[in-house]
Amino acid sequence: MKLIKAYVRTFMADKVISALKEVETPRISAIEVKALGDEVHEGQLDISPELGSTYTTMVKIEIISPDDCVEKIKETILKTARTGHKGDGIIAVSPVEEAINIRTGNHKKP
């Protein structure tokens, strides 16, 4: 199993999530996040007194996926989230050592 995290532009999130559902991606989570850094055009930045920096709002999409679905999910995100401009986002893939279903208590190990 893998944990896929994709940070995408807010206005692209619905399109990406719809495309992921079309390829039958299980258990999608979407969380609004504030991205810091210089990877976005200055016109898209906001100033945050709490963070002490400029930021842009993005959506983090998280998916726990079987290994054999990872490539399909990455390709779907790349195809639907890319605008070709600086700040389109990033995809990170990490191994999952264990997942436990809270309702049933069933353990899933890779």
N, C-alpha and C positions, 0 to 999 in steps of 0.2 A: 504494500500500500504506500501511497505517496500523498503528501499534503501539497496542494498547488495553491499558491497565493499569486493573484494577479492584481496589480494596481493599475487602474484604468481611469481615463478622464470621466468625470461625472456624467457628461452628456452622452457618452458612449456606453454607459453601464447597462441600460435597458436593452440595447441592441446586442451586447455581448451575452447577457443572461438569456435572452430569447434564443440566441444561436446555440448556447450550451444546452438548453432544454430540448432543442430540436435534435441534438445528437445524443439525447438521453443521458445527460450528465446527472449523477445522483448527488443529493445533499449539497446544494449550493447555498453559501452564506454570502451576504453582501453587507459591508460596513462602510459608512462614510468616514473618511480619515482626512487629516490635514498633512499634506506632504510638504516637507521643508527641503530647501536646496535650490540649486540654480538650473534645474532641468526643465524649467517651464519659462515661456516667454514672459517678460516683465508685465505685459498688459493683463496677464491672467492671475497675478499675485494679489493677495490681500495682506494687510499688516495686522499682526496680532500682538497686543500689549501683553497678553498672558504668556505667549510663546517667545516673546522678545525677538521676533524674526518675521520675515515674510513667508507666506505659505500659499498653497493652492489646495482646494478641496478636490479629493479624488475618491474613488470607490475601491475598496479592497474586496476582491472576490476570493473566497476560500472554498476549496473542494477537497474532500478526502476521496481518493480514487484508487481503484485496483491498478496495478502496474500496467496491465495491458490496455488501459484506456488513456494513459497519460499523453501519448503523442497526439491522439485525436483531440483531446481537450486543449493542448497547447496550440495546435494548428487552428482550431476554432477561435480561440482568443486572439491570436495574431491576425487572423483574417478579418475579424470584425472590429477590433479595437484600434487598428492602425489608421492614423490620418496622414502620416508622413511628416508630421511636424515634431519639433523638440517637445518632450514632455508627454509623449503618448503613453508611457508607463513601463512596467517591467513585470516579468513572470518569474517566480521562484518556485523550485520544486525541491521538497525535502522528504526524507524517508519517515514513515510512521512506524514506530515500534509496536504500538498496541492501540486499539480502539475498543471502547466498552460502550455497549448500548445501555443507556441509563434506564430505560423502561424494563428491559429483560435481564440486564446484568450479563449478557453474552459478551465474551471477549473475542475480538478478531485480531489475530496476529498474522503478519505477512507470511 
